[in-house]
Amino acid sequence: MATAFSSDGEAALQRELGPAAAPREDLDGFYEMGRAAAFVQGGGFRKVALQFPDELLADAAAVAARMEAATGAEMYILGDTTYGSCCVDEVAAEHVGAEAVLHYGPACLSPCRKLPVLHIFGQQPLDIGRCAEAFRELYPDRQSRVVVLSDVVYAHAMGELKQQLFPEYHNIIFSKVVCQDPPGPAPPGEVRQLGRQFSVEAPGGLQDCTMFYVGTEGLALTSFMMTWNRCPFSSFNPTTGCSRRETFNVNRALMRRLYLVERARDARVVGILVGTLGVVGYLAVLQHLRELLRRAGKRSYTLAVGKLNPAKLANFLEVDIFVLVACAQNSLLDSSDFYRPVVTPYELELACNPAREWTGNYLTDFRDLLPGACAHVELPPAIPAAEAVPDISLITGEMRNTQLSDLPAPQLPTSTTLACRNQTRALAEISPAASFLESRSWRGLEQQLGQTPVSKAVQGRRGIAIAYENEGHEQP
């Protein structure tokens, strides 16, 4: 775990950088230039942001130049994304005053809050014949009920794959990639989750079906398997041409997530991590989580730290557990290297909302928890403290209260310390986090004005940090 916080820099010194990847030859076909230009011209946009993942940045300059020539609009290439590359970075786009965003590459398909967006996945090649052959090997029974899912970069080839398989498999279902939520509630038998839409006519519903995924192993497949954890999965990797039955132990992964739920029940201070500023409903779920934690008698801090890493979150020692508000693909964070666990909004609800019970269905989209959504559960009324039934932690063995109350969240001991907020001598009370900082034995670098004696400047070391001049030969 120590390597997550510091290293000796050896890996960076030994890493070799190869030549930059050359731009693709068929830019018009791969990036669907015609469709993108029609989107820009049809909307009358004059400033457009182009968002590329790291693996496609080699094409960014050429694509931007062609788009400017075709549309006459100004094109701005976004740099490092604020959060994950699968989400539309509205924050960076607003820095240049963009009126729309062209999002290239893999996407989580989370609906955006403000700007119009066109998703261009990039048509990655797929060997249709080999994929169909792999499907027949995995499902020799022609009556098998199979739902075909795919990574978005292979969605363009699903129509041809359907033509090859449908004459043999009459119970096969091909999912449709949906970039925007369809209006109105889903009719019976129709599934709308994770940017996919398909209808199931099996007597037992989705539980009677198996899943066949076309794509490489990654966050998308993990999210699918956790969401539809009662269905067996198999996959075909277009990069290697290999197929397999997925051996990812879903039950073991769920047990790990349920352990984190137990940790959340024990937590007294919860840090709400803002992992997106562009997905619809993120403000509503932030307010929902704050209210849930207040009713559960826990203190909460809201933190916007951009991309997460162990070193960032280790700065908040007073926080017992973090909850990450992000898109469905980035919510399932493996926090084994972090100083404190990181849970999803659904797991925090399982921990703090007594009315929500574990049913076996796992939710990765935080919008499903909001009022009016399919999985929303109202908070139960408060119970007097005298009638509350205590619970025993399965981790610490201590007694704890799991009932909701209407009392305000507990605060740290009141401090008489006041700070001047501005030149008008308005007073502001120091926050609980600042009060906690006062109790730390080490608080970082401090100026200590007037306390450090004045001394003349002296010549310091010369060279680079890994090998200063005269290092090891200095006299005591």
Phi, psi and omega per residue, in radians:
M1 nan -0.453 -3.112
A2 -1.107 -0.542 -3.128
T3 -1.174 -0.318 3.097
A4 -1.265 -0.379 -3.098
F5 -1.780 -0.534 -3.098
S6 -2.677 2.782 3.079
S7 -2.657 2.921 -3.122
D8 -1.514 0.029 3.096
G9 1.395 0.052 -3.093
E10 -1.101 -0.692 -3.119
A11 -1.092 -0.710 -3.137
A12 -1.177 -0.610 -3.119
L13 -1.280 -0.553 -3.089
Q14 -1.518 -0.268 -3.067
R15 -1.229 2.339 3.122
E16 -1.833 2.380 3.126
L17 -1.749 2.143 3.096
G18 -1.502 3.088 3.122
P19 -1.147 2.633 -3.138
A20 -1.112 2.528 -3.137
A21 -1.123 2.465 3.137
A22 -1.363 2.558 3.106
P23 -1.081 2.707 -3.137
R24 -1.221 2.710 3.106
E25 -1.393 -0.772 -3.086
D26 -1.668 1.215 3.136
L27 -1.183 -0.671 -3.082
D28 -1.086 -0.724 -3.116
G29 -1.363 -0.765 -3.073
F30 -1.158 -0.736 -3.089
Y31 -1.742 0.149 3.056
E32 0.841 1.031 -3.068
M33 -1.032 -0.687 -3.127
G34 -1.083 -0.798 3.139
R35 -1.156 -0.690 3.132
A36 -1.150 -0.744 3.134
A37 -1.138 -0.671 3.106
A38 -1.126 -0.635 3.104
F39 -1.116 -0.775 -3.121
V40 -1.182 -0.816 -3.115
Q41 -1.217 -0.664 3.129
G42 -1.127 -0.588 3.116
G43 -1.525 -0.130 -3.124
G44 1.155 0.549 -3.083
F45 -1.405 2.390 3.124
R46 -1.830 -0.399 3.073
K47 -2.243 2.148 -3.073
V48 -2.278 2.349 3.084
A49 -1.671 2.356 3.105
L50 -1.902 2.117 -3.114
Q51 -1.967 2.088 -3.136
F52 -2.049 2.526 2.930
P53 -1.304 2.942 -3.067
D54 -1.014 -0.672 -3.053
E55 -1.257 -0.203 3.141
L56 -1.976 0.097 -3.090
L57 -1.130 -0.407 3.127
A58 -1.083 -0.440 -3.130
D59 -1.628 -0.086 -2.949
A60 -1.055 -0.834 -3.075
A61 -1.112 -0.751 -3.140
A62 -1.154 -0.702 3.129
V63 -1.151 -0.752 3.137
A64 -1.092 -0.729 -3.138
A65 -1.115 -0.742 -3.139
R66 -1.199 -0.644 3.129
M67 -1.186 -0.671 3.090
E68 -1.134 -0.696 3.124
A69 -1.173 -0.607 -3.081
A70 -1.409 -0.511 -3.016
T71 -1.993 -0.403 -3.053
G72 1.368 0.032 3.136
A73 -1.583 2.769 3.082
E74 -1.414 2.300 3.140
M75 -1.950 2.270 3.134
Y76 -2.080 2.169 3.118
I77 -1.532 2.122 3.138
L78 -1.314 2.450 3.110
G79 -1.455 -2.409 -3.116
D80 -1.062 2.277 -3.094
T81 -1.259 2.634 -3.119
T82 -1.170 -0.673 -3.128
Y83 -2.209 -2.213 -3.141
G84 -1.477 2.640 -3.122
S85 -1.248 -0.280 3.128
C86 -1.316 -0.344 -3.139
C87 -1.643 2.592 3.065
V88 -1.257 2.182 -3.071
D89 -1.561 1.445 3.132
E90 -1.193 -0.497 -3.140
V91 -1.087 -0.896 3.132
A92 -1.147 -0.623 -3.137
A93 -1.152 -0.628 3.141
E94 -1.263 -0.337 3.099
H95 -1.118 -0.505 3.125
V96 -1.811 0.111 3.141
G97 1.213 0.577 -3.119
A98 -1.174 2.517 3.120
E99 -1.672 -0.244 3.139
A100 -2.795 2.904 -3.117
V101 -2.278 2.348 2.936
L102 -1.819 1.951 -3.084
H103 -1.759 2.101 -3.099
Y104 -1.854 2.580 3.050
G105 1.557 -2.963 -3.115
P106 -0.993 2.521 -3.090
A107 -2.506 2.593 3.078
C108 -1.472 -0.196 3.087
L109 1.118 0.461 3.036
S110 -1.254 2.322 -3.107
P111 -1.128 2.459 -3.100
C112 -1.540 2.838 -2.987
R113 -1.645 -0.641 -2.983
K114 -2.161 -1.073 -2.911
L115 -1.469 2.550 2.975
P116 -1.147 2.444 -3.055
V117 -2.314 2.419 2.977
L118 -2.072 2.125 3.113
H119 -1.567 2.191 3.036
I120 -2.138 1.818 -2.971
F121 -1.299 -0.486 -3.015
G122 1.547 2.042 -3.005
Q123 -1.476 1.552 3.109
Q124 -1.239 2.510 -3.088
P125 -1.205 2.544 3.120
L126 -2.429 2.224 3.066
D127 -1.374 1.712 -3.058
I128 -1.091 -0.753 -3.117
G129 -1.096 -0.764 3.131
R130 -1.173 -0.647 3.122
C131 -1.142 -0.746 3.112
A132 -1.126 -0.679 3.116
E133 -1.125 -0.725 3.110
A134 -1.109 -0.657 3.109
F135 -1.101 -0.741 -3.136
R136 -1.145 -0.617 3.109
E137 -1.187 -0.663 -3.121
L138 -1.322 -0.528 -3.076
Y139 -2.247 1.363 3.137
P140 -1.194 -0.432 3.103
D141 -1.335 2.014 -3.078
R142 -1.243 -0.148 3.105
Q143 -1.698 0.154 -3.114
S144 -1.092 2.441 3.055
R145 -1.663 1.908 -3.028
V146 -2.252 2.333 3.012
V147 -1.785 2.143 -3.123
V148 -1.644 2.093 3.055
L149 -1.967 2.735 3.120
S150 -2.577 2.683 2.944
D151 -1.143 2.646 -3.032
V152 -1.110 -0.441 -3.100
V153 -1.305 -0.197 3.085
Y154 -1.956 0.141 -3.110
A155 -1.115 -0.492 -3.106
H156 -1.143 -0.386 -3.074
A157 -1.703 -0.018 -3.068
M158 -1.210 -0.512 3.102
G159 -1.113 -0.756 3.115
E160 -1.203 -0.649 3.091
L161 -1.129 -0.646 3.113
K162 -1.122 -0.672 3.125
Q163 -1.104 -0.561 -3.138
Q164 -1.386 -0.587 -3.027
L165 -1.676 -0.508 -3.005
F166 -1.102 -0.627 3.090
P167 -1.077 -0.438 -3.118
E168 -1.677 -0.648 -3.074
Y169 -1.967 1.837 -3.084
H170 -1.488 -0.245 -3.127
N171 -1.820 0.284 -3.132
I172 -1.433 2.492 -3.116
I173 -2.194 2.187 3.094
F174 -1.782 2.179 3.126
S175 -1.344 2.725 -3.135
K176 -1.982 2.328 3.090
V177 -1.340 2.201 -3.089
V178 -2.091 2.049 -3.121
C179 -1.470 -0.368 3.109
Q180 -2.299 2.557 3.140
D181 -1.151 2.233 3.080
P182 -1.110 2.587 -3.141
P183 -1.239 2.594 3.074
G184 1.383 2.907 3.119
P185 -1.248 2.726 3.138
A186 -1.286 2.391 3.083
P187 -1.204 2.857 3.139
P188 -0.998 2.359 3.122
G189 1.532 -0.160 -3.128
E190 -1.702 2.359 -3.129
V191 -1.882 2.243 3.074
R192 -2.273 1.663 -3.121
Q193 -2.601 2.540 2.993
L194 0.966 0.633 3.126
G195 1.293 0.293 3.127
R196 -2.164 2.599 3.140
Q197 -2.443 2.237 3.088
F198 -2.790 2.797 -3.124
S199 -1.950 2.411 -3.122
V200 -2.042 2.178 3.137
E201 -1.924 0.156 -3.140
A202 -1.160 2.560 -3.128
P203 -0.996 -0.703 -3.126
G204 -1.613 0.191 -3.136
G205 1.317 -2.643 -3.055
L206 -1.155 -0.417 -3.122
Q207 -1.167 -0.349 3.119
D208 -1.512 0.026 -3.074
C209 -1.916 2.732 2.961
T210 -1.919 2.822 -3.066
M211 -1.995 2.344 3.060
F212 -2.088 2.058 -3.041
Y213 -1.898 2.279 3.086
V214 -1.854 1.922 -3.125
G215 2.748 3.044 3.135
T216 -1.494 2.825 3.123
E217 -1.180 2.364 -3.121
G218 3.109 -2.844 -3.069
L219 -1.133 -0.613 -3.118
A220 -1.099 -0.827 -3.139
L221 -1.124 -0.725 3.115
T222 -1.061 -0.750 3.135
S223 -1.117 -0.714 3.096
F224 -1.074 -0.800 -3.063
M225 -1.194 -0.585 3.100
M226 -1.275 -0.677 -3.113
T227 -1.214 -0.808 3.141
W228 -1.866 1.060 -2.995
N229 -1.307 -0.125 3.109
R230 -1.611 -0.028 -3.104
C231 -1.869 2.342 3.031
P232 -1.156 2.536 -3.114
F233 -2.097 2.547 2.910
S234 -2.416 2.857 -3.038
S235 -2.569 2.800 3.027
F236 -2.244 2.157 -3.139
N237 -1.655 1.897 -3.115
P238 -1.128 -0.430 -3.115
T239 -1.235 -0.761 -3.122
T240 -1.694 -0.301 -3.083
G241 1.302 0.273 -3.096
C242 -1.845 2.598 3.081
S243 -2.117 2.772 -3.140
R244 -2.869 2.782 2.949
R245 -1.525 2.215 -3.033
E246 -1.153 2.201 -3.132
T247 -1.769 0.146 3.092
F248 -1.024 2.083 -3.071
N249 -1.332 1.642 -3.089
V250 -1.116 -0.715 -3.127
N251 -1.084 -0.694 3.114
R252 -1.149 -0.711 3.112
A253 -1.128 -0.677 3.109
L254 -1.160 -0.652 3.098
M255 -1.110 -0.649 3.084
R256 -1.117 -0.740 3.135
R257 -1.177 -0.652 3.115
L258 -1.203 -0.523 3.019
Y259 -1.105 -0.689 3.094
L260 -1.149 -0.554 3.048
V261 -1.078 -0.727 3.110
E262 -1.128 -0.649 3.077
R263 -1.127 -0.640 3.124
A264 -1.170 -0.587 3.097
R265 -1.144 -0.590 -3.127
D266 -1.388 -0.337 -3.017
A267 -1.188 2.522 3.063
R268 -1.888 -0.506 3.108
V269 -2.158 2.195 -3.063
V270 -2.102 2.288 3.051
G271 -1.732 2.110 3.118
I272 -1.586 1.928 -3.116
L273 -1.564 2.135 3.114
V274 -1.475 1.815 -3.112
G275 -1.750 0.115 3.090
T276 -2.810 2.524 3.021
L277 -2.144 0.165 -3.070
G278 -2.119 -0.300 -3.091
V279 -1.351 2.370 3.130
V280 -1.032 2.301 3.059
G281 1.630 0.043 -3.070
Y282 -1.209 -0.592 3.097
L283 -1.190 -0.672 3.137
A284 -1.140 -0.697 -3.125
V285 -1.283 -0.519 3.044
L286 -1.097 -0.794 3.109
Q287 -1.131 -0.673 3.124
H288 -1.095 -0.754 -3.134
L289 -1.188 -0.681 3.100
R290 -1.070 -0.778 3.141
E291 -1.148 -0.713 3.126
L292 -1.071 -0.768 -3.135
L293 -1.204 -0.636 3.097
R294 -1.107 -0.782 3.134
R295 -1.162 -0.484 -3.135
A296 -1.496 0.022 3.109
G297 1.328 0.486 3.139
K298 -2.015 2.561 3.036
R299 -1.457 2.620 -3.129
S300 -2.413 2.490 2.990
Y301 -2.083 2.457 3.058
T302 -1.780 2.159 -3.024
L303 -2.178 2.260 3.031
A304 -1.973 1.798 -3.028
V305 -2.101 0.171 -3.129
G306 1.227 -2.449 3.121
K307 -1.225 2.370 -3.032
L308 -1.469 2.543 2.930
N309 -2.670 2.798 -3.075
P310 -1.021 -0.626 -3.088
A311 -1.149 -0.668 3.137
K312 -1.102 -0.885 -3.046
L313 -1.274 -0.346 3.113
A314 -1.219 -0.195 3.096
N315 -1.272 -0.281 -3.053
F316 -1.897 1.315 -3.075
L317 -1.193 -0.442 -3.105
E318 -1.284 -0.247 -3.111
V319 -1.470 2.258 -3.141
D320 -1.476 -0.572 -3.112
I321 -2.747 2.640 3.135
F322 -1.972 2.611 3.006
V323 -2.140 2.235 -3.034
L324 -1.773 2.114 3.061
V325 -1.714 1.771 -3.085
A326 -2.558 -3.088 3.123
C327 -1.212 2.978 -3.037
A328 -1.081 -0.578 -3.103
Q329 -1.370 -0.594 -3.078
N330 -1.603 -0.091 -3.114
S331 -1.255 -0.609 -3.092
L332 -1.410 1.325 -3.096
L333 -1.565 2.287 3.047
D334 -1.397 1.840 -3.035
S335 -1.735 0.416 -3.094
S336 -1.138 -0.455 3.132
D337 -1.620 0.005 -3.097
F338 -1.590 2.694 -3.137
Y339 -1.206 -0.550 3.090
R340 -2.229 2.618 -3.139
P341 -1.173 2.711 3.084
V342 -2.159 2.127 -3.093
V343 -1.988 3.003 3.086
T344 -1.686 2.837 3.076
P345 -0.991 -0.617 3.121
Y346 -1.137 -0.714 3.125
E347 -1.176 -0.617 3.085
L348 -1.165 -0.623 3.072
E349 -1.139 -0.720 3.084
L350 -1.035 -0.583 -3.088
A351 -1.392 -0.615 -2.951
C352 -1.937 -0.317 -3.120
N353 -1.767 1.828 -3.111
P354 -1.091 -0.376 -3.113
A355 -1.381 -0.278 3.139
R356 -1.621 2.207 -3.128
E357 -2.009 2.655 3.091
W358 -1.320 2.090 -3.095
T359 -1.919 -0.075 -3.056
G360 1.730 -0.313 3.098
N361 -1.577 2.206 -3.099
Y362 -1.807 2.370 -3.110
L363 -1.948 2.197 3.095
T364 -1.870 -0.274 -3.140
D365 -1.653 2.028 -3.080
F366 -1.161 -0.333 3.136
R367 -1.176 -0.377 3.107
D368 -1.200 -0.261 -3.111
L369 -1.583 -0.221 -3.034
L370 -1.355 2.748 3.101
P371 -0.978 2.361 -3.100
G372 1.572 -0.194 3.133
A373 -1.460 2.977 -3.022
C374 -1.168 -0.507 -3.043
A375 -2.004 0.339 -3.126
H376 -1.246 2.393 3.099
V377 -2.223 2.129 -3.128
E378 -1.156 2.539 3.063
L379 -1.243 2.365 -3.130
P380 -1.246 2.819 3.102
P381 -1.138 2.746 -3.128
A382 -1.197 2.614 3.118
I383 -2.013 2.327 3.096
P384 -0.962 2.573 -3.080
A385 -1.042 -0.570 -3.125
A386 -1.201 -0.447 -3.105
E387 -1.701 -0.102 -3.093
A388 -1.188 2.383 3.116
V389 -1.628 2.044 -3.130
P390 -1.221 2.760 -3.138
D391 -2.176 2.772 3.141
I392 -1.946 2.245 3.119
S393 -1.182 2.345 3.091
L394 -1.376 -0.140 -3.112
I395 -1.790 -0.893 -3.082
T396 -1.684 -0.350 -3.076
G397 1.349 0.145 -3.128
E398 -1.590 2.782 3.078
M399 -1.340 2.526 3.112
R400 -2.601 2.755 3.123
N401 -1.797 2.150 -3.117
T402 -1.888 0.141 3.136
Q403 -1.588 2.668 3.128
L404 -1.477 2.687 3.105
S405 -2.436 2.941 3.090
D406 -1.775 0.137 3.136
L407 -1.312 2.637 3.082
P408 -1.125 2.751 -3.124
A409 -1.088 2.493 -3.136
P410 -1.094 2.472 3.139
Q411 -1.950 2.786 3.039
L412 -1.215 2.807 -3.130
P413 -0.907 2.396 -3.064
T414 -1.091 2.306 3.118
S415 -1.875 2.470 3.113
T416 -1.518 0.018 -3.112
T417 -1.307 2.234 3.085
L418 -2.122 2.650 -3.131
A419 -2.197 2.515 3.081
C420 -1.297 2.171 -3.094
R421 -1.481 -0.599 -3.123
N422 -2.703 -3.052 -3.062
Q423 -1.251 -0.233 3.110
T424 -1.437 0.116 3.127
R425 1.122 0.435 3.022
A426 -1.211 2.434 -3.057
L427 -1.750 2.458 3.111
A428 -2.253 2.344 3.132
E429 -1.353 2.409 3.116
I430 -1.152 2.441 -3.077
S431 -1.225 2.823 3.060
P432 -0.991 -0.619 3.127
A433 -1.133 -0.683 3.101
A434 -1.191 -0.626 3.090
S435 -1.108 -0.698 3.095
F436 -1.128 -0.622 -3.135
L437 -1.078 -0.554 -3.138
E438 -1.098 -0.477 -3.096
S439 -1.484 -0.124 -3.140
R440 -1.301 2.543 3.115
S441 -1.361 -0.432 3.105
W442 -2.281 2.237 -3.036
R443 -2.073 0.169 -3.118
G444 1.652 -2.960 -3.106
L445 -1.291 2.337 3.126
E446 -2.180 2.555 -3.098
Q447 -1.224 -0.748 -3.113
Q448 0.917 0.942 -3.104
L449 -1.076 2.333 3.127
G450 1.409 -0.075 -3.110
Q451 -1.843 -0.384 -3.119
T452 -1.610 2.176 -3.140
P453 -1.132 2.553 -3.138
V454 -1.363 2.359 3.115
S455 -2.431 2.730 3.131
K456 -1.255 2.645 3.101
A457 -1.219 2.445 3.111
V458 -2.147 2.705 -3.139
Q459 -1.249 2.280 -3.127
G460 -1.649 -2.842 3.138
R461 -1.309 2.754 3.119
R462 -2.183 2.608 3.123
G463 2.002 -2.819 3.119
I464 -1.812 2.830 -2.989
A465 -1.100 -0.521 -3.083
I466 -1.336 -0.363 -3.111
A467 -2.744 1.458 3.078
Y468 -1.202 2.658 3.061
E469 -1.131 2.448 3.131
N470 1.106 0.277 3.131
E471 -1.212 2.309 -3.119
G472 1.553 -0.119 -3.137
H473 -2.069 0.181 -3.120
E474 -1.307 2.504 3.099
Q475 -1.471 2.482 -3.142
P476 -1.173 nan nan
